[in-house]
Amino acid sequence: MDVSAEGREYFADLGWLVHTADGPIKAVVEFDGREKYERVGAHQAQDQREEAILRTGARLIRFDGEDLLIENQHLVVPRLCALIPELTRQRLEPIRDLTPQPRRPRRRAA
């Protein structure tokens, strides 16, 4: 997902455009790998980038490798739901009467 902020274009690792009663909101997920912060000034640049994105009205959450370990995965969904509570409040109706595509005859190899 891209976010235009303060004359720059930022590309998030993952994101959604959420339609709310107050208008559309961008929900942004960033994944922080260790390599990202090995260069000098990376933390400061990341903080400035995050602040610029947040000033657009977007919501942002960060995950790192520790968050995605198998023993921590149960924490990911609640954090995403907190980022986008509008999605968890919507009543999702099942799609009824879906007609499956007819089976196509297989071509035999010559």
C-alpha positions as CSV (number, residue, x, y, z in Angstrom):
1,M,0.0,0.0,0.0
2,D,1.3,3.5,-0.8
3,V,0.8,6.5,1.4
4,S,1.4,10.0,0.2
5,A,2.7,12.2,3.0
6,E,4.4,15.6,3.0
7,G,5.4,15.4,-0.6
8,R,6.8,11.9,-0.5
9,E,5.4,8.5,-1.4
10,Y,5.9,5.8,1.2
11,F,5.3,2.1,0.5
12,A,4.0,0.0,3.4
13,D,4.6,-3.7,3.8
14,L,0.9,-4.3,4.1
15,G,-2.2,-2.2,4.3
16,W,-5.9,-1.8,3.9
17,L,-8.2,1.1,2.9
18,V,-11.0,0.8,5.5
19,H,-14.3,2.6,4.8
20,T,-15.7,4.0,8.0
21,A,-18.7,6.3,8.7
22,D,-16.2,9.2,8.9
23,G,-14.6,8.3,5.6
24,P,-11.8,6.1,4.3
25,I,-8.8,5.4,6.6
26,K,-5.6,3.7,5.6
27,A,-4.5,1.0,8.0
28,V,-0.8,0.3,7.6
29,V,1.3,-2.7,8.8
30,E,5.1,-2.5,8.8
31,F,7.4,-5.4,9.4
32,D,10.8,-4.5,10.9
33,G,13.6,-6.8,10.1
34,R,17.0,-6.6,12.0
35,E,18.9,-5.6,8.9
36,K,16.8,-2.5,8.5
37,Y,18.4,-0.8,11.6
38,E,22.0,-1.8,11.1
39,R,22.9,1.4,9.2
40,V,23.6,4.7,11.0
41,G,20.5,7.0,11.2
42,A,18.0,4.3,10.3
43,H,16.0,4.6,13.6
44,Q,15.7,8.4,13.2
45,A,14.6,8.0,9.5
46,Q,12.1,5.4,10.4
47,D,10.6,7.5,13.2
48,Q,10.3,10.5,10.8
49,R,8.7,8.3,8.2
50,E,6.2,6.9,10.7
51,E,5.3,10.3,12.0
52,A,4.7,11.6,8.5
53,I,2.4,8.6,7.7
54,L,0.5,9.1,11.0
55,R,0.0,12.8,10.2
56,T,-2.1,11.8,7.1
57,G,-4.6,10.2,9.4
58,A,-3.5,6.7,8.7
59,R,-3.2,4.1,11.4
60,L,0.1,2.2,11.7
61,I,1.2,-0.9,13.6
62,R,4.7,-2.6,13.6
63,F,5.6,-6.2,13.8
64,D,9.1,-7.7,14.1
65,G,10.5,-11.2,13.9
66,E,9.7,-11.9,17.6
67,D,6.0,-11.1,17.0
68,L,5.8,-13.7,14.2
69,L,7.4,-16.6,16.1
70,I,5.1,-19.6,16.4
71,E,4.8,-19.1,20.2
72,N,3.7,-15.4,19.7
73,Q,1.4,-15.8,16.7
74,H,-1.7,-15.7,19.0
75,L,-0.9,-12.0,19.6
76,V,-0.9,-11.0,16.0
77,V,-4.7,-11.1,15.3
78,P,-5.7,-9.1,18.4
79,R,-3.2,-6.4,17.4
80,L,-4.6,-6.3,13.9
81,C,-8.2,-6.1,15.2
82,A,-7.2,-3.2,17.5
83,L,-5.7,-1.4,14.4
84,I,-9.0,-1.9,12.4
85,P,-11.8,-2.3,14.9
86,E,-14.3,-1.2,12.2
87,L,-13.7,-4.6,10.5
88,T,-14.5,-6.6,13.6
89,R,-17.7,-4.6,14.2
90,Q,-19.1,-5.2,10.7
91,R,-21.5,-8.0,10.3
92,L,-20.3,-10.1,7.5
93,E,-23.0,-12.0,5.7
94,P,-22.3,-15.2,3.9
95,I,-22.7,-15.2,0.1
96,R,-25.5,-17.5,-0.7
97,D,-26.5,-19.3,-3.8
98,L,-23.0,-19.4,-5.3
99,T,-23.0,-21.5,-8.5
100,P,-19.8,-23.4,-9.0
101,Q,-18.2,-23.2,-12.3
102,P,-19.0,-26.3,-14.4
103,R,-16.2,-28.8,-14.7
104,R,-14.3,-28.5,-17.9
105,P,-13.3,-31.6,-19.8
106,R,-9.7,-32.4,-19.5
107,R,-7.6,-32.5,-22.6
108,R,-5.7,-35.6,-23.0
109,A,-2.0,-35.3,-23.8
110,A,-1.2,-36.5,-27.3
